[in-house]
Amino acid sequence: MNANLVGGHWVLNMLPVWATALVLYAVTLGVIFILRDKYEGLFYNTSYSAMLGDGALLVVVLMAAGVLQREILLPSWLQSKWFHFGVAILGIGLGIRWWGFDAFGVMLENYIEWGDIYHHLVIVPLLCYLGVTLLPVIWLAGTRVEKWSTLFLVLLWVMLVVYDTRTKRFNQRHYLKKHEIYLNWGKPSWSR
């Protein structure tokens, strides 16, 4: 085990890859399943970039965990606590900004979408932090296959984001309404 690792690098180095996969799956898709089911009456996700693209990004995280567990040497800037702290703040800021845009629209429609709030305030900062801190790890110490696989998976995610944007799938409530699907937005299913 590499004792010089900090932040998420240290965690990914310490956990077995299977445990990392389990935790990431639970924290990303698992919680969204529960929140949407309990507060909206049905799990749904109209965004391909979230359902498929986030899975591609999680594979990149697992590859990076494998690279970190090889006892590699990384540049000091990549293992700076300040670098990791700054990237974490950047991710949190991005999530809060996205939530702010959505919150304004939600206030106008008078309901709360807890799944999106969780996505913006937890998943977005987490994936931003992991992406910014782990892509250099793969680039500097990964094998050729890991580098090309990472490039492919990140480009897949980008293409899915573009597709979701063009097809207006990010505004999931409006997408569902357009297809005449109406859920119990903002009211827990157990209180019906």
C-alpha distance (Angstrom), angle and dihedral (degrees) to the residues before:
residue distance angle dihedral
M1 . . .
N2 3.77 . .
A3 3.81 108.4 .
N4 3.82 94.1 -167.8
L5 3.80 95.3 67.9
V6 3.81 121.1 108.8
G7 3.80 137.7 -167.4
G8 3.78 117.1 -8.3
H9 3.81 90.7 -5.5
W10 3.81 89.6 61.8
V11 3.83 92.0 47.8
L12 3.82 93.2 48.4
N13 3.79 90.5 47.4
M14 3.82 92.5 51.6
L15 3.81 99.8 44.2
P16 3.79 122.2 73.5
V17 3.81 109.4 -112.2
W18 3.82 90.9 -114.2
A19 3.83 90.2 56.2
T20 3.80 90.4 49.1
A21 3.81 89.5 51.9
L22 3.81 91.9 48.9
V23 3.81 94.1 48.4
L24 3.81 93.8 45.7
Y25 3.81 92.3 47.8
A26 3.81 91.8 49.1
V27 3.81 94.5 45.4
T28 3.80 94.7 46.1
L29 3.81 113.5 32.2
G30 3.81 99.0 9.5
V31 3.79 97.3 60.7
I32 3.81 91.9 43.5
F33 3.83 89.3 55.2
I34 3.81 90.7 54.7
L35 3.81 97.2 42.9
R36 3.79 95.1 48.0
D37 3.80 92.4 45.1
K38 3.81 95.3 48.0
Y39 3.80 99.2 40.2
E40 3.79 102.8 30.5
G41 3.79 102.7 28.1
L42 3.81 97.7 -116.9
F43 3.77 138.5 44.7
Y44 3.76 111.0 -114.1
N45 3.77 138.8 156.5
T46 3.77 119.6 179.9
S47 3.80 93.5 -180.0
Y48 3.80 115.0 98.8
S49 3.80 90.8 -167.0
A50 3.81 90.1 58.2
M51 3.80 98.1 43.5
L52 3.80 100.0 36.8
G53 3.79 103.7 12.8
D54 3.80 96.1 51.8
G55 3.81 87.5 51.1
A56 3.81 88.5 54.9
L57 3.81 89.6 50.7
L58 3.81 90.5 49.8
V59 3.81 89.0 55.4
V60 3.82 87.8 54.4
V61 3.81 89.0 52.7
L62 3.81 90.3 50.8
M63 3.82 90.9 50.0
A64 3.80 89.7 50.2
A65 3.82 90.1 49.7
G66 3.80 88.4 54.5
V67 3.80 90.4 49.9
L68 3.81 92.0 49.2
Q69 3.80 91.1 50.9
R70 3.83 90.5 59.6
E71 3.83 92.7 78.4
I72 3.79 94.2 -112.5
L73 3.79 127.1 173.5
L74 3.79 114.8 -119.0
P75 3.81 129.6 -170.4
S76 3.81 115.0 -92.6
W77 3.84 93.2 -116.6
L78 3.81 89.6 60.2
Q79 3.81 90.4 53.4
S80 3.79 96.1 44.4
K81 3.80 113.8 123.9
W82 3.81 87.5 -142.5
F83 3.81 91.5 55.6
H84 3.81 91.5 51.8
F85 3.81 91.8 43.7
G86 3.82 91.9 49.1
V87 3.80 92.8 48.9
A88 3.83 90.2 48.3
I89 3.82 90.0 52.4
L90 3.82 89.8 47.5
G91 3.83 90.6 52.7
I92 3.80 92.5 47.1
G93 3.80 90.3 48.6
L94 3.80 91.4 50.4
G95 3.81 91.0 49.9
I96 3.81 92.9 48.0
R97 3.80 90.9 48.0
W98 3.82 91.9 51.1
W99 3.80 90.8 45.8
G100 3.81 89.3 50.5
F101 3.80 91.5 56.1
D102 3.80 91.2 48.8
A103 3.81 94.5 42.1
F104 3.79 91.6 59.6
G105 3.81 91.6 54.0
V106 3.80 91.8 44.3
M107 3.82 91.5 51.6
L108 3.79 88.7 54.8
E109 3.81 91.0 52.4
N110 3.83 93.7 42.1
Y111 3.80 102.8 -128.6
I112 3.79 139.0 95.0
E113 3.78 124.1 -124.9
W114 3.81 103.5 -158.8
G115 3.81 93.8 -176.0
D116 3.81 91.6 60.3
I117 3.81 92.4 44.0
Y118 3.81 89.6 53.6
H119 3.81 90.6 46.0
H120 3.79 92.9 51.8
L121 3.82 98.3 41.8
V122 3.82 100.5 37.3
I123 3.81 114.0 16.0
V124 3.82 98.2 40.5
P125 3.84 94.1 50.2
L126 3.81 91.2 44.0
L127 3.81 95.1 50.4
C128 3.81 91.6 42.4
Y129 3.81 91.3 52.1
L130 3.79 93.3 45.4
G131 3.79 93.1 45.2
V132 3.79 96.6 49.9
T133 3.80 94.7 43.1
L134 3.82 97.9 40.4
L135 3.81 105.1 40.6
P136 3.84 90.5 69.9
V137 3.83 89.0 50.7
I138 3.80 91.4 56.7
W139 3.81 92.4 41.5
L140 3.83 93.5 50.3
A141 3.81 101.9 36.7
G142 3.80 108.8 13.3
T143 3.78 125.5 107.7
R144 3.79 120.8 -108.0
V145 3.82 89.9 -100.6
E146 3.82 91.2 51.3
K147 3.82 91.7 49.3
W148 3.81 94.1 48.8
S149 3.81 92.0 43.2
T150 3.79 90.3 51.0
L151 3.79 91.5 49.5
F152 3.81 90.6 49.6
L153 3.82 93.9 47.6
V154 3.81 94.2 46.7
L155 3.81 91.0 47.7
L156 3.82 89.1 48.8
W157 3.81 89.2 54.1
V158 3.84 91.2 47.8
M159 3.82 91.6 49.7
L160 3.81 90.1 50.2
V161 3.82 90.8 49.9
V162 3.81 89.4 52.0
Y163 3.81 90.7 47.8
D164 3.81 92.1 48.6
T165 3.80 90.2 49.2
R166 3.81 93.6 49.8
T167 3.80 93.6 46.2
K168 3.83 92.8 43.0
R169 3.81 92.9 -122.5
F170 3.83 94.7 140.9
N171 3.79 92.3 74.2
Q172 3.76 90.8 64.1
R173 3.81 97.9 177.3
H174 3.79 91.7 55.7
Y175 3.79 91.5 43.8
L176 3.81 90.2 54.1
K177 3.81 92.6 45.6
K178 3.81 89.7 50.5
H179 3.81 86.7 57.0
E180 3.83 90.5 45.0
I181 3.78 96.1 -110.2
Y182 3.80 113.4 139.5
L183 3.79 123.2 -175.4
N184 3.78 136.5 -175.2
W185 3.81 95.0 -92.8
G186 3.77 116.1 -166.4
K187 3.81 99.0 1.7
P188 3.82 119.6 98.7
S189 3.81 113.2 -117.0
W190 3.82 91.0 -131.4
S191 3.84 91.1 60.2
R192 3.82 94.8 59.1
